Amino acid sequence: MAPRLDWLVDHPQHSDTFAAWIHRQFHYEYAEQPLADWQREFAEGQHNGDWKCLVALDGEHLLGGAALARADLASRPD
């Protein structure tokens, strides 16, 4: 089976993993936020539009993805 792209909202079982990747990659942004709190916020963001995520899947195995945040920089509300 070839890898495919799909929206993370359609694969909620991968939300915590993807959130953990972001939390680890941008540790300086999330230093004050516990992982479990971020995972909850990120999961909610899949449904309210705060986080749009496109993921790459091989079958049901999460390979990676890209996320677009509605308001990711407090210092730049635009």
N, C-alpha and C positions, 0 to 999 in steps of 0.2 A: 504494500500500500504506500502510495506517495504521500509525503507531508502535505498538509492542507492548512489554510488560514480560516479562522472563524472568530467570532466574538466571544470573549471570555464570559460574558453574561450567560451564554448558552452552555457553558461548561463550568458551573460553580464549584465543582469538586477540585478545580485547580486554582481557585482564588487565593487560598492561604499560601500556597507555594509561590505564586507570582508576587503576592504582597511581600513575602519573606525575601525574595530576590531584590525587590525594590528597596526594602528596608536595609538590606545589607549593602547594596550598591551605593545608596545615597545615605550612608550612616551619619554623615554630618547634618543632614536635614532631619533625621529621625532620632537623634541622640537622646532627646528628652521624652520620646514616645515609646512605651513598651511595645514589643512586637505584637502581642495579642490585641492591644488597642488599635494598632495600625491595621491589622488584618480585618478587624470588625469594620473600621471606617472604610477601608478599601472595598470590602464586599458590598457595603451599602452604596458606595459610589458607582458600582456596576449598574445599579437600578435607578439611581436618581440623576445620573448623567455627570456626576463629578469626575468620574474616571471612565474613559472609553478605552477599552483594551482589545487589541487584535492579537490573537495567539496563533502560534504555529504548533500543529499537532501531528504526531505520527501515530495513527490509530487513536488511542486515548492517552498517549504519552505526550506530556507537555515538553516541547522543545525550546520555546522562547516566545517572545512577543514584543509588542510595543504598546506603550500607554500614553494617552493624552489627557492631561488634567485640565479641568475647567479653570481653576485658580490655584496654581501650584506655588506662586511666589507672593507672599504677603506684601512685600515691598513694591510689587508691580501689579496692581489690581486690574490693569488692562490686559 
